[in-house]
Amino acid sequence: MTRRAKRAQSPCVDVCRLDPRTGWCLGCGRTTAEIREWVKLTPFRRNRLERELARRVAKLGQRTPLEDE
């Protein structure tokens, strides 16, 4: 019986566009560095980042259209 490492489910939602002001992806909330490092993160770090991503995406959703310019 072979043991396989459980692959981390990515928070990507296929809306890959970065907010120029924050550097966060408008879909998942990650920065470019966090996207690149996702598969290397420990489960603890991944869980911590997932909680932060929810906050970031909510904050991006609260911006007014004038802030987007």
C-alpha positions in Angstrom: 0.0 0.0 0.0 1.5 3.3 -1.1 1.0 6.4 1.0 0.4 9.6 -0.9 0.6 13.1 0.4 -2.7 14.8 0.5 -2.7 17.6 -2.1 -3.7 21.0 -0.7 -6.9 22.3 -2.1 -6.2 25.7 -3.7 -8.4 28.7 -2.8 -8.2 29.8 -6.4 -11.6 30.7 -8.0 -10.4 31.4 -11.5 -10.6 35.2 -11.1 -6.9 35.8 -11.5 -6.6 39.6 -11.4 -4.5 41.5 -8.9 -5.7 44.6 -7.2 -3.1 47.3 -8.0 -3.5 49.0 -4.6 -3.2 45.9 -2.3 -1.5 43.4 -4.5 -4.2 40.8 -3.6 -5.9 38.6 -6.2 -9.5 39.8 -6.6 -10.7 36.2 -6.6 -8.9 34.5 -3.8 -7.1 37.3 -1.9 -3.6 35.9 -2.2 -0.5 37.8 -3.3 1.7 36.6 -6.1 4.2 35.2 -3.6 1.4 33.4 -1.7 0.1 31.8 -4.9 3.5 30.6 -5.8 4.3 29.2 -2.3 0.8 27.6 -1.7 1.8 24.0 -2.3 4.9 24.4 0.0 3.0 25.7 3.0 2.5 23.5 6.1 -1.2 22.7 7.0 -0.9 25.2 9.9 0.3 28.0 7.7 -2.2 27.2 5.0 -5.1 27.3 7.5 -3.9 30.6 8.9 -3.6 32.1 5.5 -7.1 30.8 4.5 -8.6 32.7 7.5 -6.7 35.9 6.4 -7.9 35.4 2.7 -11.6 35.5 3.8 -10.9 38.9 5.5 -9.0 40.2 2.5 -11.7 39.2 -0.1 -14.4 40.8 2.2 -12.3 44.0 2.4 -11.9 44.1 -1.4 -15.7 43.7 -1.8 -16.3 46.7 0.4 -14.4 49.1 -1.8 -16.4 51.8 -3.6 -16.1 52.2 -7.4 -14.1 55.5 -6.8 -11.5 53.5 -4.8 -11.0 51.2 -7.8 -9.8 54.0 -10.1 
